[in-house]
């Protein structure tokens, strides 16, 4: 997994990206122009790096089989929006535009670190 660097914040804000702040202790950016351009590319890399079972457990499922059975059942509306929300909840995600605000200062504060 490629970790998000503070110096990339402005670019991520411009594409309205997100940062997952706890992907096995790393921060990962998802947004156009980044290694993980969308939630699907993030998931593919995550599955290859950590496994689908690990991903499923992070989202609260017993394993990958249970997750995929639930996702593809008629009970679930599997959309990109829902996948983003599930990942945001499970990996302590935050929208890039809100990330600078958590420091109580604008994005300049992040660059001056």
N, C-alpha and C positions, 0 to 999 in steps of 0.2 A: 504494500500500500504506500502511496505517496503522501507524505505529510504536508499539511497546509502551513505556509510561512506567513507571518504577520505582514511582510512586505507585499503580499499578494492581495491584501484586503481591498484596496481601491478597485482593482480589476474585477474581483469577485462581486463587489457591490454594483459595478456597472452592468453586469450580466444577471443581476438579481439572484445570485447563487446562495448556497447554504454551506454551513460548516457543521459537520458531525464532530462533536468535541470529545467523544470517547469511543473511538474505534480501536479497541485493545490499547488504550492509553494514548493514542495519537489523534490529532485533529486532521480531518480529511475534508477537502473542499469539493463541492459538486457544482458545476456551472459551465456554461459554454466557453470553450477556449482553455479549459483545465483538463488534466488527465482523465478526470471522471466528468464527462460533459453532461451526463444526466444520471438519473437514479439507476437506470438499467446497466450502464457501463460500470458504475460503482458496484452493483450486485455481482456482475460477472467477475470482476477483479476480486471481490471479497470471497466469492465461492472458490475461485482458484487458489487464493492465498490461505484462507481459513477453513473452507468447506461450507456447503449448504447447510449441513447439520448445525454448525456453529452459528451461522446466520439465523437459522430458525430459533435456536435457543435464546439468542439475544432479543428476538422479537416475542419471546414468551411461549414458543411451541416446544413440544417434547423433542422433536427432531425434524429433519427436512421432509420426510414422508408426510407427517401430520400437517406441516405448513402447506405443502403443495396440494394435498387433498382438500384442505380448507379453502385455499385460494381459488382452486378451480371448481369448487362446488357452486351450486346456484345461490348459496347464501351470501356469497362474497362478491362485491363489485370490485374486481381487480383493475384498478386504474393507476396511472402514473401518480396522480394526486394522492391516492391512498398509500401507495408505496412510499412516497416522500414523507407523508405524515407518520407512517409506522416507523420509518428509519429515524425521523426527527425525534420521536418519543423514545425509541430504544437506544439511540446513540447520543443522547443529549444534544440534539441539533439546535441550531439557531440560524436565522436568516442573516446573511452578511451585513445587511443594512442595520441590523440590531446589534451586531457584534461590537462595533465601536462604542455604542451607547453603554454597554456594560462597564466600560472603563470610566464613564462619567465625563468623557471628553470626546471630541470628534476624532475622525480617522487620523488626523495629524499626530495625535498622542501615540498611536500604534507605531507610526513610522519613526518617531523620535526615540523609541526604546533602545 
